[in-house]
Amino acid sequence: MHLAYPAVLAALVFCTGLYGVLARRNAILVLMSVELMLNAVNLNLVAFDVWLRDTLHAGQALTLFTITIAAAEIGIGLAIVLMVYRNRGTSDVDRLRDTAEGHEPEQTGTARPEVAA
């Protein structure tokens, strides 16, 4: 088997995931793009394991660990996104920058209330 075919496919899948992480604003789509990037890594691990004819199958073992970590990441990440959506009403990544402590959400078009002396 030629190593170029799975390597090119993994590069295309990784670039698609990278574009999704950089260009998308929806947090769920960003998580899906991260999963695409991890799947590209898994494809490379298995392809190089087969190409090197490793007797211990270290690439396949690392792939199992990567799948386990990806499952945990998507579970925790989706739980965080759902809680943020419940509290904020949106899953837009750009609008979540005001979640840091000490920052109030911007109110556009409203006057500031006067403080009575």
Secondary structure, DSSP 8 states (H G I E B T S, - for coil): --SHHHHHHHHHHHHHHHHHHHH--BHHHHHHHHHHHHHHHHHHHHHHHHHHT-SS-HHHHHHHHHHHHHHHHHHHHHHHHHHHHHHHS--BSGGGGGGSTT------S--------
